[in-house]
Amino acid sequence: MRAILALADGRVFEGKSFGAGGEASGEVVFNTAMTGYQEVLTDPSYKGQMVTMTYTQMGNTGINPEDIESKQLYLSGFIVKEYHDCYSNWRATMSLDAYLKENGVVGIQGLDTRALTRHLRDKGAQNGIISTVDFDHESLVKKARAIPSMAGLDLASGVTCDKPYHWTEKLWDLEEGYTAATAGELKYKVVAYDFGIKYNILRCLVSAGCDVTVVPATFPAEEALAMNPDGIFLSNGPGDPEPMTAVIENIRKFVGKKPIFGICLGHQLLGLALGGKTMKLKFGNHGSNLPVMDQDTRKVEITAQNHGFSVDIESLGHVCELAHENLNDQTVEGMKHKELPIFSVQHHPEASPGPHDSHYLFGRFVELMERYKA
Ligand SMILES: NC(=O)CC[C@H](N)C(=O)O
C-alpha cells in the first residue's frame, strides 16, 4: 500500500505502508542507532515525534517481550528504508509490522532515509505527517504546517504515572533474565520522579543498590522529603522542559536538602530549577553511538542519546560547571553543582539501546548518597 511522508517545509517522500495505516503526525527526528528499534519505540521521550532510523534495515530481529522500556509505544510514526518481515532471534515472538499494527503506530518504508536525514540535518528537525489515506502532496504539507511546534510543549504531564509505586527489578542477565532484588541488597532510599521514565533506568538504580519509589511528576517535594530518602532522581521524558513551571518549582525544594541526579529531561529541569536556561537544538542527538568526554577523568564514553533541547551552561556559570561534553557538537552533556551533591547528564547512562560505557554514573550517584549520609 502507498504511503507518503510530507514535511512542513514542503519536502515530500513517497514510500510504502507498514505497521498501522491511516495518518500520523509529529516532529520528525533521525536516530543513528543500528539496533534497538524496540527500545526506541517504547521510549516515552519520543512522544509527539516520528523517528527515522539512519540504519537501513529494520525488523530483522523481530519483537520480544523483554526489550521494552515502558508499558506502551509512544512515538507517533516510524520511518525506515527497508522493512524486513522475515525475522530471526531466539527471543522473538512477533514481527515489527505486527507490533506496530497491534499498537496503532503508523509506519512508512521504502523511502530514501539518507536523503531525509540529510534534509533534517541541514534544515533542522521539523514537523511532518505520514499518510496512507491522503495522497495529495499540497494538502499533506498544509496539515504538517498546522501541527504545533515541539518548543513550548509540556508532554511529560501526559506520560507520568498516576500514583507512587515501588520498583525492584534488576538489570537483565543472560542466564537468569530479569530478577528482583532482595531487601538486603537495597541500601539507599531513592525517590525517582517519573517524567516518562525508562525501565532500564529503574533497573540500573536497583542494581546499584537503590530502594526505588517512583512518583508522579507533580508529587509534592514536602511528601517526598517526608519519606526521608537518601537521594532524589529526576527522569528523562518528552517535550520541552521550559513550560513545566510547577515541576521546576518543586525540584527547587530539594536543592541543598538531598543529593540529586538527573537524566535528560531531568537534567534540563534541574538546570532550570537552578536558575539556568534551556534551548532547542537544530536537530538534537538521537542514537546510541555518540562520543562524550567526562571532564574529570578525560575518558571518552560512547553514549545513548535522545534529546532535542539542551542546557545553556553559561546561564548556570554561577552554580554549576560542565562535567561532560559531547565531542560531536560540543553540546553540554552533563553538569555538576560547585558545592552541593547535585549532578546530571544529558545522555542516557542506562543505554537501552546502546553501549554500557556510562553505567558508572549510577555508581557515582550511590557514592554521593553514601558521602552525604556520612
Ligand atoms: N530523553 C529525554 O529525556 C528528552 C528530553 C527532552 N524532551 C528533549 O528532547 O531534549
The ligand as a Gaussian input file, in Angstrom:
#p B3LYP/6-31G(d) Opt

LIG

0 1
 N       15.155000      11.762000      26.505000
 C       14.755000      12.876000      27.093000
 O       14.554000      12.953000      28.300000
 C       14.434000      14.025000      26.169000
 C       14.327000      15.353000      26.851000
 C       13.620000      16.420000      26.016000
 N       12.305000      16.001000      25.688000
 C       14.435000      16.739000      24.770000
 O       14.014000      16.445000      23.690000
 O       15.505000      17.290000      24.851000

